[in-house]
């Protein structure tokens, strides 16, 4: 699906957490991360071209505030936190038009 189809309906003032970014798709890594991330928040996989590379990123959740998203990072399993997850606004995610998105959960 396109960026618009995946994120267009979401509030651009909300936040999400990028939990993984790789320059190649490794399904095993994604399955391991999703297995560790509990709850019902949505998870998306996003493929895009940036800095001459094709990036594969996983973003997690829809949070009303940046503080709420940061608090969730602190509660993520160690295996996920070790990859350096960070908060992104949906405005930023929605502005990236050169992506292919797949919703995993």
Backbone as CSV, one residue per row, in Angstrom:
resi,resn,N_x,N_y,N_z,CA_x,CA_y,CA_z,C_x,C_y,C_z
1,UNK,0.837,-1.168,0.000,0.000,0.000,0.000,0.891,1.243,0.000
2,UNK,0.305,2.356,-0.332,1.054,3.609,-0.364,1.118,4.232,1.022
3,UNK,1.948,5.244,1.150,2.029,5.989,2.410,0.665,6.568,2.771
4,UNK,-0.018,7.130,1.788,-1.338,7.727,2.023,-2.334,6.682,2.514
5,UNK,-2.345,5.515,1.899,-3.260,4.449,2.316,-2.944,3.968,3.730
6,UNK,-1.672,3.880,4.069,-1.268,3.350,5.368,-1.422,4.350,6.501
7,UNK,-1.024,5.594,6.252,-0.939,6.579,7.339,-1.825,7.806,7.154
8,UNK,-2.433,7.961,5.986,-3.183,9.180,5.676,-4.317,9.485,6.628
9,UNK,-4.930,8.477,7.198,-6.054,8.665,8.108,-5.612,8.965,9.546
10,UNK,-4.320,8.850,9.821,-3.815,9.045,11.182,-3.544,10.520,11.460
11,UNK,-3.707,10.909,12.698,-3.497,12.292,13.110,-2.014,12.652,12.946
12,UNK,-1.695,13.656,12.127,-0.287,14.018,11.924,0.386,14.562,13.175
13,UNK,-0.405,14.924,14.179,0.148,15.408,15.443,0.441,14.280,16.426
14,UNK,0.152,13.052,16.033,0.462,11.890,16.864,1.868,11.390,16.547
15,UNK,2.307,10.399,17.309,3.677,9.898,17.210,3.703,8.385,17.084
16,UNK,4.790,7.884,16.552,5.034,6.461,16.417,6.485,6.200,16.827
17,UNK,6.857,4.942,16.944,8.222,4.579,17.330,8.841,3.759,16.201
18,UNK,9.968,4.213,15.702,10.714,3.395,14.746,11.579,2.441,15.560
19,UNK,11.267,1.146,15.457,11.968,0.156,16.283,13.088,-0.561,15.548
20,UNK,13.123,-0.451,14.227,14.132,-1.173,13.471,14.322,-0.509,12.121
21,UNK,15.565,-0.383,11.674,15.867,0.104,10.328,17.076,-0.661,9.805
22,UNK,16.916,-1.239,8.638,17.969,-2.030,8.014,18.088,-1.635,6.550
23,UNK,19.241,-1.914,5.958,19.392,-1.652,4.533,19.041,-2.872,3.697
24,UNK,18.543,-3.901,4.327,18.060,-5.076,3.614,16.941,-5.708,4.417
25,UNK,16.056,-6.382,3.727,14.947,-7.037,4.412,15.414,-8.359,4.992
26,UNK,15.175,-8.511,6.291,15.486,-9.773,6.971,14.254,-10.175,7.755
27,UNK,13.451,-11.039,7.148,12.181,-11.417,7.757,12.345,-11.968,9.162
28,UNK,13.408,-12.699,9.415,13.613,-13.274,10.740,13.719,-12.171,11.788
29,UNK,14.449,-11.088,11.485,14.556,-9.975,12.422,13.186,-9.388,12.728
30,UNK,12.387,-9.153,11.697,11.064,-8.566,11.893,10.195,-9.490,12.732
31,UNK,10.189,-10.758,12.425,9.380,-11.700,13.199,9.816,-11.716,14.665
32,UNK,11.122,-11.648,14.907,11.613,-11.620,16.291,11.155,-10.363,17.012
33,UNK,11.208,-9.216,16.365,10.783,-7.971,17.003,9.293,-7.978,17.294
34,UNK,8.521,-8.403,16.339,7.068,-8.429,16.540,6.709,-9.395,17.659
35,UNK,7.396,-10.503,17.724,7.156,-11.481,18.788,7.404,-10.852,20.168
36,UNK,8.393,-9.994,20.277,8.742,-9.375,21.554,7.840,-8.195,21.924
37,UNK,7.226,-7.568,20.940,6.422,-6.375,21.201,4.989,-6.811,21.484
38,UNK,4.590,-6.656,22.730,3.264,-7.085,23.165,2.253,-5.963,22.965
39,UNK,0.982,-6.309,23.051,-0.078,-5.314,22.964,-0.783,-5.343,21.623
40,UNK,-1.661,-4.391,21.441,-2.489,-4.343,20.246,-2.161,-3.171,19.318
41,UNK,-1.135,-2.409,19.649,-0.773,-1.273,18.797,-0.378,-1.772,17.407
42,UNK,-0.669,-0.993,16.367,-0.310,-1.408,15.009,1.200,-1.397,14.771
43,UNK,1.626,-2.241,13.841,3.026,-2.302,13.415,3.035,-2.248,11.887
44,UNK,3.883,-1.367,11.346,4.017,-1.240,9.904,5.451,-1.513,9.480
45,UNK,5.610,-2.070,8.286,6.914,-2.206,7.652,6.919,-1.232,6.484
46,UNK,7.993,-0.482,6.380,8.084,0.611,5.436,9.364,0.456,4.618
47,UNK,9.239,0.360,3.295,10.407,0.287,2.418,10.555,1.638,1.731
48,UNK,11.746,2.209,1.761,11.964,3.480,1.082,13.408,3.593,0.625
49,UNK,13.641,4.501,-0.310,14.991,4.757,-0.786,15.478,6.049,-0.142
50,UNK,16.650,5.974,0.484,17.225,7.135,1.162,18.743,6.997,1.155
51,UNK,19.424,8.082,0.879,20.886,8.131,0.897,21.501,7.050,0.002
52,UNK,20.850,6.779,-1.134,21.370,5.811,-2.083,21.126,4.353,-1.734
53,UNK,20.427,4.111,-0.640,20.143,2.738,-0.205,18.638,2.515,-0.138
54,UNK,18.246,1.271,-0.237,16.853,0.899,-0.020,16.730,0.486,1.438
55,UNK,15.980,1.252,2.210,15.832,1.011,3.646,14.549,0.256,3.939
56,UNK,14.626,-0.517,4.968,13.532,-1.338,5.449,13.365,-0.958,6.917
57,UNK,12.237,-0.346,7.257,12.029,0.135,8.630,10.735,-0.431,9.198
58,UNK,10.729,-0.630,10.499,9.535,-1.085,11.211,9.144,0.005,12.191
59,UNK,7.887,0.454,12.101,7.389,1.441,13.064,6.225,0.826,13.834
60,UNK,6.085,1.315,15.053,5.165,0.690,16.008,4.334,1.749,16.726
61,UNK,3.026,1.579,16.697,2.126,2.330,17.544,1.649,3.663,17.013
62,UNK,0.599,4.138,17.657,-0.004,5.440,17.402,-0.231,6.063,18.780
63,UNK,0.602,7.052,19.119,0.587,7.654,20.449,0.239,9.131,20.357
64,UNK,-0.589,9.597,21.278,-1.078,10.976,21.247,0.016,12.002,21.498
65,UNK,1.013,11.647,22.309,2.078,12.604,22.628,3.443,11.957,22.476
66,UNK,4.430,12.800,22.325,5.816,12.332,22.246,6.219,11.676,23.561
67,UNK,5.751,12.226,24.667,6.072,11.681,25.986,5.503,10.274,26.157
68,UNK,4.285,10.065,25.662,3.679,8.731,25.740,4.518,7.727,24.939
69,UNK,4.944,8.107,23.759,5.776,7.227,22.934,7.106,6.935,23.621
70,UNK,7.736,7.952,24.206,9.005,7.740,24.921,8.829,6.786,26.095
71,UNK,7.702,6.905,26.798,7.439,6.013,27.933,7.294,4.572,27.465
72,UNK,6.705,4.371,26.296,6.554,3.026,25.749,7.928,2.446,25.385
73,UNK,8.821,3.275,24.849,10.169,2.804,24.531,10.826,2.218,25.777
74,UNK,10.661,2.891,26.911,11.270,2.415,28.160,10.737,1.058,28.592
75,UNK,9.547,0.681,28.119,8.928,-0.586,28.500,9.140,-1.694,27.466
76,UNK,9.748,-1.352,26.338,9.994,-2.368,25.311,11.021,-3.380,25.816
77,UNK,10.973,-4.596,25.324,11.956,-5.607,25.723,13.378,-5.149,25.373
78,UNK,14.331,-5.642,26.132,15.741,-5.278,25.938,16.187,-5.514,24.509
79,UNK,15.804,-6.625,23.915,16.224,-6.949,22.544,15.789,-5.878,21.554
80,UNK,14.648,-5.270,21.792,14.152,-4.212,20.915,14.837,-2.887,21.245
81,UNK,14.976,-2.569,22.526,15.626,-1.303,22.937,17.084,-1.236,22.483
82,UNK,17.753,-2.380,22.385,19.157,-2.399,21.972,19.356,-1.873,20.555
83,UNK,18.323,-1.868,19.754,18.419,-1.372,18.383,18.237,0.140,18.287
84,UNK,18.005,0.785,19.424,17.904,2.247,19.442,16.613,2.811,18.876
85,UNK,15.455,2.323,19.324,14.195,2.866,18.815,14.081,4.352,19.130
86,UNK,13.385,5.072,18.258,13.209,6.509,18.478,11.832,6.946,18.007
87,UNK,11.408,8.092,18.508,10.078,8.627,18.245,10.083,9.432,16.948
88,UNK,9.030,9.238,16.150,8.807,10.016,14.924,7.371,10.502,14.931
89,UNK,7.137,11.673,14.390,5.757,12.158,14.261,5.130,11.530,13.021
90,UNK,3.803,11.379,13.052,3.135,10.885,11.856,3.196,11.921,10.742
91,UNK,3.325,13.205,11.071,3.507,14.222,10.037,4.769,13.910,9.232
92,UNK,5.834,13.529,9.912,7.088,13.173,9.246,6.916,11.909,8.404
93,UNK,6.273,10.908,8.973,6.063,9.649,8.270,5.184,9.877,7.039
94,UNK,4.131,10.678,7.187,3.211,10.940,6.089,3.856,11.756,4.973
95,UNK,4.852,12.552,5.295,5.483,13.408,4.290,6.414,12.629,3.367
96,UNK,6.794,11.435,3.739,7.682,10.612,2.925,6.848,9.874,1.886
97,UNK,6.786,10.417,0.688,5.903,9.870,-0.351,6.515,8.707,-1.124
98,UNK,7.797,8.475,-0.999,8.465,7.439,-1.791,8.622,6.145,-0.984
99,UNK,7.526,5.618,-0.481,7.593,4.406,0.320,6.552,3.384,-0.127
100,UNK,6.799,2.151,0.215,5.837,1.067,0.098,5.624,0.556,1.518
101,UNK,4.380,0.411,1.921,4.069,0.090,3.317,3.244,-1.189,3.383
102,UNK,3.522,-1.971,4.421,2.754,-3.176,4.708,2.433,-3.166,6.195
103,UNK,1.164,-3.290,6.536,0.781,-3.333,7.960,0.838,-4.774,8.436
104,UNK,1.624,-5.009,9.490,1.771,-6.356,10.035,0.763,-6.668,11.120
105,UNK,0.370,-5.640,11.876,-0.587,-5.865,12.972,-1.420,-4.623,13.124
